[in-house]
Amino acid sequence: MLDLGVSSDQLDTPERGFSFRFEGPLDMRMDQTQGESAAELIARADAATLAGIFRRLGEEPQAWRIAQAIERMRAREAITTTAQLAEVVAQAVGRKGGPRHPATRVFQALRMAVNHEIEDLERALEDGLQVLKPGGRMAVITFESLTDRIVKHHFASHVGKWQSLQQGGERWIGEEPAAQHITRHPVEASEEELQNNPRARSAKLRVVQRCDVPEQRNKKEFNHEKKS
């Protein structure tokens, strides 16, 4: 089981610097004893690098405008707190109303970059399937569309697909170890759960089960697919 969410304790502790809701140092490291903080990353990276981070990891449509605003700001003073960064982003993109703060995607992207979350996720997905025995299951809970897509595509590559052969018959094509979907679509929180835990609103659960490499298509399954 992989739960990719940041814990509420981390989000609600100003000293950790994960949230723009509190004034605190711009840290964002899961392990504060090592690695580069978000403030240090912002201080050294040029606008093009920052825009790439915001676009790739935060899917921020105004990544370049925000990166330029950060570059102008740090020319006057260092950006070292969550409030400073949130204000720079808000001024760069405009303070639009709505449930999402304009700095949400930027904070997400910086957190992922500082903690190498995507690299760790990709390695965990591959290693996790490798250590399972046939029949063992792997479950992953994601909280962002980016990580959900990574999990979805990784699982799909191991579930594989059947390809028709010119000489007749079919063969299975996919990454090994082979897997099968337990949840073909992601499981999401119910309305009742959301009332008790609003932070679960973006959570998605996907599950696969390791299996032997298919030698031939199950006829019953094949006929069902033809009808559907």
trRosetta pair geometry for C-beta under 8 A, 3 or more apart (Angstrom, degrees):
i j d omega theta_ij theta_ji phi_ij phi_ji
1 138 7.8 -179 -74 -159 34 50
1 139 4.9 -8 -111 68 74 101
1 140 7.6 169 -159 -81 46 38
1 141 7.8 18 -175 -5 89 98
2 121 7.6 116 168 -132 151 79
2 124 6.0 109 -99 138 142 138
2 125 7.9 -66 -4 -77 161 68
2 128 7.1 -82 -39 -75 119 159
2 138 7.7 16 -1 -178 100 91
2 139 7.3 -173 29 97 64 54
2 140 4.5 -3 62 -116 106 80
2 141 7.0 -163 98 29 60 65
3 141 4.8 3 -121 53 64 118
4 117 7.6 95 -160 -172 104 117
4 121 6.8 25 -111 -103 128 119
4 140 6.9 33 -22 -176 111 91
4 141 6.3 -162 20 90 78 64
4 142 5.2 7 46 -111 136 55
4 143 6.2 -152 92 8 94 90
4 147 5.6 -167 136 157 164 158
5 141 6.7 -36 -18 114 102 111
5 143 4.8 90 -94 -34 85 140
5 199 7.8 102 -163 147 141 113
5 203 7.0 -31 -62 -99 131 102
6 10 5.2 -104 174 78 97 131
6 11 5.8 110 117 -53 115 96
6 18 6.0 168 175 -166 153 150
6 111 7.1 -47 -68 179 140 151
6 143 7.9 -102 11 53 73 157
7 10 4.8 97 62 4 82 100
7 11 7.1 -153 97 -2 45 87
8 11 5.6 -56 -145 41 37 111
8 12 5.7 17 162 -6 71 116
8 199 6.8 -169 -85 6 103 171
9 12 6.2 -67 -136 48 23 99
9 13 6.1 22 162 -25 63 114
10 13 6.1 -61 -142 30 26 108
10 16 5.1 -132 -162 137 71 170
10 18 5.3 61 144 -9 93 156
10 30 7.8 -27 -122 -120 149 66
11 16 7.9 -73 -70 76 14 134
11 18 5.3 -93 -105 95 51 130
11 19 5.0 76 -165 -48 73 127
12 19 7.4 22 -76 9 31 151
12 22 7.7 101 -156 -26 39 143
13 16 4.6 70 88 -4 103 111
13 18 7.8 58 60 20 77 108
13 24 8.0 98 129 -115 55 164
14 17 7.6 45 171 -66 46 46
14 19 7.8 -82 -106 59 53 98
14 22 3.8 -118 -99 140 95 134
14 23 6.4 15 -156 76 131 47
14 24 3.5 179 170 -68 78 126
14 82 7.7 -128 -156 20 78 140
15 24 5.6 -134 -77 -153 21 124
15 25 6.7 20 -154 28 51 101
15 27 7.5 14 154 10 54 144
16 24 7.0 20 48 140 42 153
16 27 6.0 -114 -178 71 36 124
16 28 7.3 84 154 -89 75 28
16 32 7.6 -116 -123 -63 70 125
17 24 5.0 -145 -83 110 63 108
17 25 5.1 -70 -68 92 125 60
17 26 5.0 142 -162 -134 134 20
17 27 3.6 138 28 31 137 76
17 28 5.2 -83 102 -40 103 62
17 37 7.5 40 71 -165 159 110
17 38 6.5 -160 134 32 130 125
17 39 8.0 -73 -164 -30 159 100
17 81 8.0 -134 -121 -151 105 45
17 82 5.5 -174 -147 -57 71 108
18 27 8.0 -44 -46 73 60 84
18 28 5.7 116 -93 -112 60 68
18 107 7.3 93 175 175 50 116
18 111 6.3 52 -136 -100 83 129
19 22 5.6 59 86 21 105 90
19 24 7.9 57 60 31 72 127
19 82 6.7 36 91 -161 41 155
19 107 7.2 63 -120 -177 31 155
20 82 5.2 -165 -109 167 51 105
20 83 7.3 124 -157 -90 73 40
20 85 7.2 -115 -103 84 105 94
20 86 3.8 120 -151 -85 125 133
20 101 6.0 -159 75 124 136 158
20 103 5.0 96 -57 84 163 134
20 104 7.9 -107 20 -78 130 50
20 107 5.9 -122 -30 -63 104 146
22 82 6.6 49 82 70 59 149
23 81 6.2 1 -164 177 75 127
23 82 6.4 -171 -134 59 30 99
23 83 4.7 -6 -111 -34 82 126
24 27 7.6 -60 135 8 104 100
24 81 6.6 156 82 -153 25 83
24 82 5.2 28 53 3 74 122
25 37 7.6 -38 145 -172 106 149
25 39 7.0 -65 176 -28 82 139
25 80 6.5 -40 -142 159 72 84
25 81 6.2 -68 -109 -107 31 63
25 82 7.6 48 85 -22 14 85
26 37 6.7 115 108 150 68 111
26 38 4.7 -103 156 85 90 107
26 39 4.0 119 80 -61 107 92
26 42 7.1 -21 132 13 147 137
26 79 6.7 21 -1 136 163 81
26 80 5.7 -159 20 180 108 31
26 81 5.7 -169 -33 -123 92 7
26 82 5.7 157 -87 -62 74 55
26 84 7.4 -73 -45 54 129 106
26 85 5.9 104 -106 -20 135 132
27 32 6.3 -2 179 -114 138 105
27 37 4.7 -68 -137 -142 53 115
27 38 6.3 75 123 19 9 94
27 39 7.1 -21 -77 -2 39 103
28 37 6.6 121 42 -162 80 68
28 38 4.1 62 20 -32 129 121
28 107 7.9 -167 -100 -165 130 76
28 110 5.9 -150 -58 124 179 99
28 111 4.8 -131 -165 -103 121 69
28 114 4.8 106 106 46 113 160
28 115 7.3 -117 142 -31 89 101
29 32 5.0 133 82 -91 117 52
29 34 7.6 179 -176 73 142 49
29 35 5.3 156 -127 79 126 120
29 36 7.8 167 -80 82 117 31
29 37 5.8 -78 -28 -102 110 66
29 38 7.9 -152 -38 -21 69 77
29 114 5.8 -113 -83 152 63 122
29 115 6.6 147 -138 -78 49 88
30 115 5.1 72 -9 -119 109 130
31 34 5.5 0 113 42 114 90
31 35 6.7 98 74 12 92 121
35 114 6.8 103 146 176 126 79
35 115 7.6 59 157 -100 166 49
36 40 4.6 -124 -167 88 89 127
36 41 5.5 108 134 -58 120 85
36 114 6.4 -130 89 -137 77 81
37 40 4.7 98 54 7 77 101
37 41 7.1 -135 99 -5 43 87
37 114 6.7 6 -160 -139 26 132
38 41 5.5 -52 -148 35 35 114
38 42 6.3 34 155 -18 67 105
38 85 7.9 -25 135 -63 125 163
38 110 4.6 57 -134 164 117 124
38 111 7.3 -26 -78 -73 127 49
38 114 5.3 -63 -70 -63 74 141
39 42 5.9 -56 -148 38 30 109
39 43 6.3 32 152 -24 64 109
39 78 7.5 52 -174 164 107 104
39 79 6.6 -159 -134 102 80 69
39 80 4.9 44 -137 -127 140 57
40 43 5.6 -53 -145 33 32 115
40 44 6.5 11 163 -6 65 110
41 44 6.6 -72 -148 43 25 95
41 45 5.8 10 169 -14 68 121
41 110 6.8 162 78 -148 141 93
41 113 6.5 124 -160 114 161 124
41 114 6.2 -117 -24 -85 146 87
42 45 6.5 -58 -123 37 22 102
42 50 7.0 59 -124 -105 66 127
42 70 6.2 -106 -160 -179 108 132
42 74 6.9 -179 144 -71 97 145
42 79 5.4 -65 122 73 145 120
42 85 7.3 -118 -88 -101 165 119
42 110 7.5 -9 -56 -123 101 130
43 74 6.6 -179 -116 -155 57 143
43 78 6.3 2 -102 -142 112 98
43 79 7.5 -164 -70 48 75 80
45 49 4.1 -122 -169 91 104 128
45 50 5.0 129 115 -55 123 84
45 53 7.4 8 169 -10 165 136
46 49 5.2 95 54 10 68 103
46 50 7.1 -137 99 -3 34 92
46 71 7.4 31 -165 -102 54 124
47 50 5.7 -58 -145 40 32 110
47 51 6.1 33 157 -21 67 107
47 64 7.5 61 160 -153 105 65
47 67 4.3 118 -161 141 74 108
47 68 5.4 44 -143 -81 138 55
47 70 7.4 158 -109 66 78 95
47 71 4.6 -40 -71 -44 106 141
48 51 5.8 -53 -145 36 28 112
48 52 6.5 32 153 -21 61 106
48 67 7.4 128 -56 147 16 154
49 52 5.7 -55 -153 33 31 114
49 53 6.6 31 151 -19 64 104
50 53 5.6 -53 -151 34 35 112
50 54 6.3 30 154 -16 68 107
50 63 7.8 -179 124 177 70 90
50 66 7.7 -126 135 105 114 88
50 67 4.0 153 92 -126 110 106
50 70 6.1 -118 157 64 167 145
50 71 7.7 -169 30 -50 145 93
51 54 5.8 -56 -145 40 32 109
51 55 6.0 27 157 -17 67 111
51 63 4.4 109 -157 137 71 101
51 64 4.6 34 -129 -91 139 56
51 66 7.5 145 -102 64 73 83
51 67 3.9 -81 -58 -12 82 154
52 55 5.9 -58 -140 41 27 107
52 56 5.8 12 167 -8 66 116
52 63 7.6 123 -43 156 15 142
53 56 6.3 -62 -134 44 21 99
53 57 5.6 -22 -177 23 63 118
53 58 7.4 47 134 -1 65 102
53 109 5.2 123 145 159 83 117
53 110 7.0 66 144 -83 132 54
53 113 5.0 -5 -148 -69 124 148
54 57 7.2 -60 -111 55 13 82
54 58 4.8 -38 -161 42 54 126
54 60 4.2 -47 161 41 97 134
54 63 3.8 164 93 -131 114 99
54 66 6.0 167 -138 72 172 132
54 67 6.5 -147 10 -54 136 100
54 105 6.8 78 -166 126 84 101
54 106 5.6 -15 -121 -109 109 73
54 109 4.9 155 -111 69 43 172
55 58 7.2 -9 -46 57 9 81
55 59 7.1 40 -172 -114 40 25
55 60 6.0 -92 -85 55 43 76
55 63 4.1 -76 -57 -21 85 168
55 64 8.0 23 -55 -40 121 72
56 59 7.9 -23 162 -65 8 53
56 109 7.5 110 69 -138 64 114
57 108 6.9 -166 136 120 89 83
57 109 3.8 123 89 -135 103 77
57 112 4.4 -167 -169 74 131 137
57 113 5.9 -147 5 -49 169 89
57 118 6.9 -122 -109 -33 100 129
57 146 6.7 104 -152 172 42 176
58 63 7.4 147 68 -95 111 105
58 105 3.6 108 172 167 111 85
58 106 5.8 28 -124 -78 170 28
58 108 5.0 130 -112 75 87 100
58 109 3.2 -64 -37 -46 106 114
58 112 7.8 -174 -58 24 70 127
59 105 6.3 -108 66 -147 64 127
59 145 6.9 -21 3 68 162 116
59 146 6.2 -166 -31 -60 116 109
60 63 4.5 118 88 -72 103 83
60 66 6.7 -34 145 15 145 146
60 105 4.1 154 -79 118 94 136
60 106 6.1 48 -79 -65 154 69
60 109 6.7 -68 -15 -29 118 143
62 65 4.6 -41 178 42 94 119
62 66 5.7 99 116 -25 88 97
62 92 7.1 159 137 129 126 104
62 93 5.0 133 81 -103 159 110
63 66 5.9 -63 -150 39 28 108
63 67 6.1 26 157 -20 67 110
64 67 5.7 -54 -144 36 31 111
64 68 6.4 31 157 -18 64 105
65 68 5.9 -56 -151 36 28 110
65 69 6.5 30 151 -20 63 107
65 92 5.3 150 135 171 94 107
65 93 6.7 118 100 -79 129 74
66 69 5.6 -56 -150 35 33 113
66 70 6.4 35 152 -20 66 103
66 88 7.6 98 -159 127 77 93
66 89 5.5 15 -136 -122 115 79
66 92 4.8 128 -102 109 58 156
66 93 6.6 -11 -73 -43 97 105
66 106 6.1 -139 169 -89 155 131
67 70 5.7 -52 -150 34 33 113
67 71 6.5 35 151 -21 64 104
68 71 5.5 -52 -149 34 34 114
68 72 6.5 33 153 -17 66 103
68 92 7.7 144 68 -136 81 125
69 72 5.8 -53 -149 36 32 109
69 73 6.3 33 153 -20 65 108
69 88 5.3 154 132 175 111 93
69 89 7.3 146 86 -91 140 36
69 91 6.7 167 -161 86 142 95
69 92 3.7 -108 -22 -88 161 123
70 73 5.7 -56 -146 37 31 112
70 74 6.2 20 161 -13 67 109
70 79 6.6 -55 -152 -14 89 159
70 85 7.7 15 -111 -131 108 79
70 88 5.7 87 -88 147 65 147
71 74 6.3 -59 -142 39 26 102
71 75 6.7 36 154 -29 59 103
72 75 5.8 -53 -158 23 32 116
72 76 7.4 18 151 -8 61 103
73 76 6.2 -68 -166 38 37 103
73 77 7.1 -51 166 55 72 73
73 79 6.0 56 116 -62 122 114
73 84 7.6 149 163 170 140 101
73 88 5.0 -59 -39 -113 162 129
74 77 7.0 -89 -132 82 37 35
74 78 6.2 36 -141 -118 85 37
74 79 5.5 -70 -82 -9 95 98
79 84 4.8 -172 -144 120 77 128
79 85 5.5 92 176 -73 123 80
79 88 6.7 -36 -113 -19 136 149
80 84 6.7 57 44 27 48 149
81 84 4.7 101 60 1 83 102
81 85 7.2 -157 93 -2 47 85
82 85 6.0 -60 -151 40 33 107
82 86 6.1 32 155 -19 68 111
82 107 7.9 38 -144 -110 98 121
83 86 5.8 -56 -143 39 29 111
83 87 6.2 30 158 -20 64 109
84 87 5.9 -62 -152 36 26 110
84 88 6.5 26 154 -20 64 106
85 88 5.7 -53 -148 33 33 112
85 89 6.4 28 156 -15 66 106
85 103 6.7 116 126 -150 86 140
85 106 7.2 -160 161 123 110 131
85 107 7.6 121 117 -81 131 85
86 89 6.0 -58 -150 39 30 109
86 90 6.2 29 154 -21 65 110
86 101 7.1 -27 -150 162 111 133
86 103 4.4 -109 -126 -3 68 165
86 107 7.8 7 -84 -58 87 118
87 90 5.7 -54 -142 37 30 112
87 91 6.3 27 160 -16 65 107
88 91 6.1 -61 -150 38 26 106
88 92 6.3 26 153 -23 63 112
89 92 5.6 -59 -147 34 31 113
89 93 6.3 -7 169 10 68 110
89 102 5.6 179 132 115 100 98
89 103 4.0 117 75 -94 149 90
89 106 5.2 -138 -103 14 147 157
90 93 6.9 -74 -140 51 22 85
90 94 7.6 -72 177 104 55 11
90 95 5.2 31 -177 -84 103 84
90 101 7.7 -56 -83 -179 105 87
90 102 5.0 128 -104 57 62 130
90 103 6.4 -51 -48 -39 79 102
91 94 8.0 33 -163 -72 21 29
91 95 8.0 0 -80 -43 40 90
93 96 7.5 -63 129 -3 96 106
93 102 4.9 -179 74 -169 126 132
94 102 7.2 170 74 -99 49 154
95 102 6.7 -112 -113 -13 44 136
96 102 6.4 111 33 -74 87 110
100 104 5.0 -69 -174 -3 98 152
101 104 5.1 129 65 -46 78 90
103 106 5.0 -63 -162 47 67 115
103 107 5.6 67 141 -25 90 102
104 107 6.2 -62 -152 36 25 107
104 108 6.4 25 153 -18 63 109
105 108 5.5 -53 -148 36 34 115
105 109 6.2 34 155 -21 67 106
106 109 5.8 -54 -147 36 30 110
106 110 6.4 27 157 -16 64 107
107 110 5.9 -55 -145 38 30 109
107 111 6.3 33 156 -21 64 107
108 111 5.9 -59 -151 35 27 111
108 112 6.4 23 155 -16 64 109
108 144 6.4 131 -168 -100 139 143
109 112 5.9 -58 -150 38 30 109
109 113 6.2 27 155 -18 66 109
110 113 5.7 -56 -144 38 31 110
110 114 6.0 31 160 -20 67 109
111 114 6.0 -56 -143 36 26 109
111 115 6.3 -7 167 10 62 115
111 117 7.3 28 124 -23 78 137
112 115 6.6 -77 -144 53 22 90
112 116 8.0 75 167 -100 56 3
112 117 4.3 -85 -141 36 73 122
112 118 6.1 50 177 -27 115 90
113 116 7.6 21 -173 -71 28 42
115 120 7.5 -51 140 5 85 139
116 119 4.6 -40 175 44 96 118
116 120 5.6 101 114 -25 87 99
117 120 5.8 -61 -145 41 30 109
117 121 6.0 32 157 -24 67 107
117 147 7.6 -56 139 -87 116 124
118 121 5.6 -52 -145 34 30 113
118 122 6.4 29 158 -18 64 104
118 146 7.7 -61 -95 143 113 119
118 147 7.6 -139 -102 -94 74 83
118 150 7.0 -170 -144 -81 88 163
119 122 6.1 -55 -148 35 29 108
119 123 6.5 24 155 -13 63 109
120 123 5.8 -60 -148 41 31 109
120 124 6.0 31 155 -21 67 110
121 124 5.7 -57 -144 37 29 111
121 125 6.3 31 157 -23 65 104
121 147 6.2 -123 -134 -137 168 102
121 150 6.2 69 121 114 132 147
121 151 7.7 -80 173 -64 120 85
122 125 5.9 -50 -147 31 29 112
122 126 6.7 22 157 -11 62 107
122 150 6.8 -91 -78 -177 82 128
122 154 7.4 -173 -129 -87 67 140
123 126 6.1 -61 -151 40 31 105
123 127 6.0 20 158 -10 68 114
124 127 6.0 -59 -136 46 28 104
124 128 5.6 34 162 -30 65 112
125 128 5.9 -53 -140 31 21 113
125 129 6.9 16 162 -12 58 105
125 138 7.9 111 -142 156 61 149
125 140 7.4 -8 -99 -70 94 150
125 150 7.6 -151 -31 141 156 98
125 151 6.8 -163 -101 -114 134 66
125 154 4.8 5 158 151 150 160
125 155 8.0 -103 -162 -54 121 69
126 129 6.5 -62 -156 36 27 103
126 130 6.5 27 151 -21 63 112
126 154 7.7 -107 -61 -159 69 126
127 130 5.5 -60 -150 36 35 116
127 131 6.4 24 160 -16 70 107
128 131 6.4 -63 -150 35 28 101
128 132 6.9 34 154 -30 62 104
128 138 5.1 105 139 -124 121 135
129 132 5.8 -51 -153 20 36 116
129 138 6.0 -70 -79 -21 69 154
129 158 6.1 -112 -146 -116 162 164
129 177 5.5 -165 152 52 102 105
129 179 6.5 -77 -136 -59 124 129
129 208 7.7 -9 -103 89 110 124
129 210 6.1 145 -158 -85 78 111
130 177 6.6 153 -101 -3 45 115
132 136 3.4 -158 -163 85 100 131
132 137 7.4 155 -139 5 141 12
132 138 6.3 -100 -54 -46 145 101
132 177 7.3 -152 66 78 98 154
132 210 4.3 157 107 -8 126 144
133 136 4.9 104 52 -22 62 118
133 210 6.9 163 102 80 25 134
134 210 5.4 -117 -111 115 41 95
134 211 5.7 69 -148 -131 93 31
134 212 5.7 10 -117 -47 143 72
135 209 6.6 -16 -152 -178 25 110
135 210 6.9 -35 24 72 26 82
135 211 7.5 81 -56 -94 45 63
136 209 7.0 163 86 -152 31 69
136 210 5.2 10 59 30 82 115
137 182 6.2 18 -134 -29 123 153
137 207 5.8 7 -178 -173 115 104
137 208 6.9 172 -149 90 70 36
137 209 4.7 -36 -95 -97 80 76
137 210 7.6 -149 -81 5 32 73
138 179 7.8 -51 31 -129 112 142
138 207 7.0 169 86 -148 46 58
138 208 5.7 -6 56 59 92 82
138 209 7.9 173 17 -88 67 31
138 210 7.5 69 -11 -36 102 91
139 205 6.3 -4 -172 -168 102 98
139 206 7.2 167 -150 86 56 43
139 207 4.5 -14 -100 -99 82 92
140 151 4.9 -151 91 -133 146 142
140 205 7.3 161 82 -148 42 52
140 206 5.5 -13 58 59 90 89
140 207 7.8 173 18 -79 62 48
141 203 5.6 -9 -173 -163 105 102
141 204 7.0 157 -152 76 56 39
141 205 5.1 -21 -96 -93 78 76
142 147 4.3 -173 -143 104 120 106
142 148 4.2 -178 90 -73 149 72
142 151 5.8 -150 -42 4 133 141
142 203 7.3 149 77 -149 40 51
142 204 5.2 -19 59 58 90 93
142 206 7.6 11 2 7 107 106
143 147 7.2 25 43 53 55 132
143 202 5.0 75 -164 102 68 108
143 203 5.7 -23 -95 -91 77 60
143 204 7.8 175 -80 17 30 75
144 147 5.0 81 62 15 91 98
144 148 6.8 -158 90 -8 44 90
144 202 7.1 28 -77 151 37 133
145 148 5.5 -58 -143 40 32 114
145 149 6.3 36 158 -23 66 104
146 149 6.1 -58 -156 31 26 108
146 150 6.8 25 150 -18 62 105
147 150 5.5 -50 -149 33 39 115
147 151 6.4 37 154 -16 68 104
148 151 5.9 -56 -149 39 32 109
148 152 6.1 35 153 -22 66 109
148 186 6.9 -18 -154 -79 120 154
148 204 5.1 41 -115 61 127 141
148 206 7.6 131 -149 -20 77 127
149 152 5.5 -54 -142 38 31 115
149 153 6.1 23 162 -13 67 109
150 153 6.3 -61 -146 41 24 103
150 154 6.1 23 157 -18 63 112
151 154 5.8 -59 -143 38 27 110
151 155 6.2 25 161 -15 65 109
151 206 5.4 149 136 50 124 142
152 155 6.2 -61 -150 38 23 107
152 156 6.2 22 155 -19 62 112
152 186 7.8 -64 -83 -54 107 109
152 206 6.5 -152 -83 -94 65 164
153 156 5.5 -54 -143 37 31 114
153 157 6.5 37 156 -26 64 102
154 157 5.9 -52 -153 28 30 111
154 158 7.0 16 153 -7 61 105
155 158 6.1 -67 -157 42 35 103
155 159 6.2 35 149 -21 71 107
155 179 6.5 -90 -158 93 73 144
155 181 7.2 85 153 -95 122 80
155 206 6.1 -133 -19 149 161 130
155 208 4.8 179 -147 -40 111 139
156 159 5.5 -52 -141 37 35 112
157 160 7.2 30 171 -73 33 55
157 174 6.3 146 165 -157 48 80
157 175 4.6 34 140 3 98 122
158 174 6.0 92 -154 166 21 115
158 175 4.9 -59 -87 73 63 98
158 176 7.5 108 -135 -111 84 13
158 177 6.7 26 -155 86 118 55
158 178 6.2 158 175 -142 77 29
158 179 4.1 42 123 17 113 111
158 208 6.8 95 84 154 122 161
159 174 6.5 -132 86 -134 29 148
159 178 7.6 78 -122 -169 23 71
159 179 5.4 -61 -73 83 61 83
159 180 6.1 95 -125 -114 89 33
159 181 5.8 15 -106 -39 143 84
159 208 6.7 -122 -64 -131 98 129
160 172 5.4 58 132 178 143 93
160 173 5.6 176 -162 89 104 42
160 174 2.1 -82 -85 -51 109 135
160 175 7.1 -165 -71 23 92 52
160 178 6.4 -42 -2 -130 129 93
160 214 7.7 -155 75 24 137 115
161 172 7.5 165 87 -150 26 61
161 173 5.9 -19 63 60 73 90
161 174 6.7 134 10 -64 52 99
162 170 4.7 19 180 170 107 135
162 171 7.2 157 -151 78 65 25
162 172 5.8 -41 -96 -96 66 61
162 173 7.6 142 -112 16 17 79
162 217 5.7 28 -108 -78 151 124
163 170 6.3 153 74 -157 37 80
163 171 5.7 -24 60 63 90 76
163 172 7.8 142 15 -114 80 13
163 173 5.2 34 -11 -8 122 123
164 169 7.8 153 -151 95 57 33
164 170 5.5 -46 -98 -99 46 84
165 168 6.2 -19 82 65 97 22
165 169 5.2 -3 38 74 122 78
165 170 6.3 -171 -6 -98 89 26
165 171 6.1 68 -54 -7 114 99
170 216 7.8 109 70 -147 92 64
170 217 5.8 23 70 -18 136 126
172 178 7.6 18 145 -114 142 135
172 213 6.8 172 85 -180 140 82
172 214 4.6 120 -52 68 158 104
172 215 8.0 -77 6 -82 125 9
172 217 7.9 155 -64 -65 96 78
174 178 6.1 85 92 -113 130 83
175 178 8.0 161 89 -88 49 49
176 213 6.3 -29 -106 -79 109 115
177 210 5.3 11 127 -146 132 110
177 213 7.9 -119 -155 -59 56 83
178 210 7.2 108 83 -160 53 62
178 211 5.4 -61 105 74 100 78
178 212 6.6 10 56 123 126 20
178 213 4.7 146 -19 -95 137 54
178 214 6.6 -177 -171 -10 162 75
179 208 4.2 37 164 160 132 126
179 209 6.3 150 -160 74 81 36
179 210 5.4 -50 -100 -99 81 44
179 211 6.3 123 -127 16 26 84
180 208 6.6 156 74 -161 31 82
180 209 5.4 -23 59 61 85 91
180 211 5.2 31 -10 -5 106 138
181 184 4.6 76 140 -86 149 63
181 207 7.7 96 -168 87 56 63
181 208 5.9 -52 -104 -107 39 79
182 207 4.0 -49 65 107 120 107
182 208 6.1 -177 3 -107 89 21
182 209 5.4 93 -52 -25 108 100
183 186 6.5 70 136 -114 128 25
183 187 5.5 -82 -138 -29 151 97
183 205 6.7 71 34 111 171 84
183 206 5.7 -144 75 -138 117 47
183 207 4.7 83 6 36 103 89
186 204 3.8 -6 178 -170 145 105
186 205 6.1 136 -165 57 78 43
186 206 5.4 -52 -103 -67 81 84
187 204 7.2 135 62 -162 45 54
187 205 4.2 -27 58 60 100 107
187 206 7.8 176 15 -70 79 37
187 207 7.9 15 0 -4 120 105
188 203 6.8 143 -139 86 63 69
188 204 5.9 -25 -86 -103 82 67
188 205 7.6 -172 -69 17 34 82
189 193 4.2 -122 -169 88 99 128
189 194 5.2 122 122 -58 124 83
189 197 7.2 -123 -145 79 149 103
189 200 4.0 102 -66 131 156 117
189 201 6.7 -85 50 -94 133 30
189 203 5.8 71 -32 57 107 110
190 193 4.8 98 53 7 76 100
190 194 7.0 -139 96 -6 41 88
191 194 5.6 -55 -148 36 33 113
191 195 6.7 40 153 -25 64 100
192 195 5.9 -51 -157 26 32 113
192 196 7.1 15 152 -3 63 106
193 196 5.9 -67 -156 46 37 102
193 197 5.8 -33 168 43 76 102
193 200 5.7 -57 136 81 111 153
194 197 6.7 -81 -122 70 25 61
194 198 6.0 56 -174 -108 71 48
194 200 6.1 -130 -95 72 63 100
194 201 5.7 70 -128 -85 113 79
195 198 7.8 22 -125 -67 12 74
197 200 4.5 55 111 -9 108 115
198 201 6.0 -7 -180 -31 58 111
200 203 4.6 -45 -161 11 68 128
211 214 7.7 30 115 -55 120 78
214 217 7.1 51 161 -81 134 45
217 221 6.6 -127 178 75 85 109
217 222 4.9 77 141 -63 125 119
218 221 4.0 68 79 12 106 112
218 222 6.6 -180 87 -15 52 85
219 222 5.5 -55 -144 36 32 113
219 223 6.3 30 159 -17 67 105
220 223 6.1 -55 -147 37 28 108
220 224 6.4 30 153 -21 62 107
221 224 5.7 -56 -151 34 31 114
221 225 6.5 31 152 -20 65 104
222 225 5.9 -56 -153 33 31 110
222 226 6.6 32 151 -20 64 104
223 226 5.6 -51 -150 32 35 114
223 227 6.6 33 154 -17 66 104
224 227 6.0 -57 -153 36 32 109
224 228 6.3 19 155 -11 66 112
225 228 5.9 -62 -143 44 31 104
